[in-house]
Amino acid sequence: MKKAIITTFFFVVVLLNVNTQIKTHPARARDHGVEIGVLQTGHYNAITDIEGVKVGHTTLYEGEDIRTGVTAILPHSGNIFQSKVPAAIYLANGFGKLTGYSQVEELGNIETPIILTNTLSVPVAAGALISYTLSLPGNEEVRSVNPVVGETNDGWLNDIRGRHIKEHHVLDAIKDASGGLVEEGNAGAGTGTISFGFKGGIGTSSRIIPGSLGGYTVGVLVQSNFGGVLEINGAPAGKELNRYMYRNEILDDADGSCMIIVATDAPLCSRNLKRLAKRAMLGLAKTGGISSNGSGDYVIAFSVAPDNRIRHYDESLYHKTTVLRNENTSPLFLAVIEATEEAILNSMFAAETVTGRNNHKIEALPIEQVLEILRNYNKIEK
């Protein structure tokens, strides 16, 4: 009897802890009844629904003016340099400082984790990726590394000139990367970002295409920091909130950037990964983004299909792969559009108000007002 009481008590404590974790996790768009698109989401509705993909954050929120961080995306848990993944990068608007673009464009693969951070921390992040790669067992003879680092500018809220990101922050994000739930909003590289005049951040989402069409999964992670006229599930939220660019017929600051990372388990070659990456920008457009003159908008897409990994050292003259036919890529295109749109919305729904450099304050998205707008436009249930 005593043992049964102890077991019951343990079960209740565990259940309470689980419920507490669920309640403290920031609400996402779908938690409020905002359902984007028609395809099914993955279990976590995150880029980590792609088997083997991991995400890690280092968040710097210190004093009155440090609001920045690092986000690491690992395509798989092994030695990525020795087992590269097919990849492509689509450059939608090139006002950015993406490192590693030319070799990915030329060879069609990625050989390091992908790092996101702030604009002036790209060099230190690239250096950290080199250090990380050189330190791995099996890489003792490596003399060339192509680090892939993307950025957005968080200088309104963050003391970006202080360059507070150090190599160990990047290495910590890689070390702490894991699967499962992904922290969103004011996390990692999204700590100091702004979208549509509200607090932006890290967001993620995923889609599974029907089994009859391949059953593949597409996952997206974004670092949102851009402007335009906000739309949520087709409702003109920015206009209704009276918060949108050029509303006073002046040149409001709509510049910024959006980094979009796309992962899939579909066996795609680099050419079709670039086609997939291009469609992610349609998802950004559906949120009201315009990819303005000063916006660095890049999409990095990769496939984790195990049979298509590229071994660094191989005695064979040939690289044999299985790739999806062009005719079967359209469902993936729909999946990436939906997942990108929802990932951007999640980055805002999960974000919280931040006060930072020079006492600049950026408010979180006013959720209750937004939900009322969506009800009025019949985008969620009344």
C-alpha positions, 0 to 999 in steps of 0.5 A: 500500500505504501509503495502504491502511494509513493508511486502515485505521488511520483506520477502526480509530481511528474504530471505537474512538472509536465503541465508546468512546462507546457504552460510556460512554453510561449503560445504559438500562432496555432495555439490561438487557433491560427491555422496556416495552410492545408498540410499536416504539421510534424509532431513538434511543428518545428524544423526538428521534425526532420530526423537528426536536425538539432537547434541550439541557442546562446542568448545574451540579455545583459545590462541595459544594452546587450540584446543579442545571441547565436542560433545553431542549426545542425543538419545531423549529429555526425561530423558534417565536414566528413559527411556533407549534406546537399544544399543550396542558397537562394539570395532574394535580396543581397543586403546582408553578410552571409558567409559561405555562399560561393562554395555552397553555390559552386559545389552544392553542399554544406560542411558545417553547422549553420550559424545565425547571429547579428551583423557584426558578429559574422566574422567571430562566428565564422572563426568559431565554426572553423575552430569547431570543425578543426577540433573534430576527430577525423579532421586532423588533416583538414586545411580548408573549411567553408563556414556558413553564417547568416545574420540580421542587424539587431542594432536598434535594441542591442549594442551591436558595436560592442561585438559581445558575441565571442567564440565560446558563445557560438561553440556553446550553441552548437554543444547545446543543440538538441532535437524536440521543441525549439525555443522561439521568440526572444531566443538566440539570434532572435533576441534583439530583432524586430518585425513589422514594427513589433518584436520579432525573433526565432520561429519555426514550423514544419509540414508533412506531405501525404504518404501517396506523394512521398510522405516527406517532411519540410521544416523551416526556422526563421530569424525575423527582422524585417518590415512591410505590411503585416498580414496574418492568415490573410487578414490585414493585421498591420493596417487594422492596427495602424502599424505599417510602413509608409502609413504617413506617406514618409519613408519609414524604416522598413529595412531589416533582414530575414534568414530562412533555414529550410530542411527536408528529408526528401532526396533533393539535389542542390538544384531542386533545393534551390527551387525549394528555397525560392518558394520560401520567399512566397511564404514571407510575402504572405506575411506582408514582407516586401524584401526592401532595399536594405533587407538581407533575405537569404534562404539556406536549404539542405536535405538530410536524406542519408543516401545522398550524403557526400563523403569528404574522402572517397576512393570511388570516382563516382557519387551515387545518389537517388533524387526526387524527380522534378515532377514530384517536387510541387508538394514540397513547394507548398509545404515550404510556403506554409511552413515559412509563413507559420514560422514567421508568425510564430517568431512574433507570437512567441516574442515578448516586449524588449527594452534595450540600447538607449532605452529603445523599447519594442512592443510584442505583438498585441495578441488580443487585438490581433485575435479580434481582428482575425475573428472579424475577418473570419480567420479564426473561430469567434 
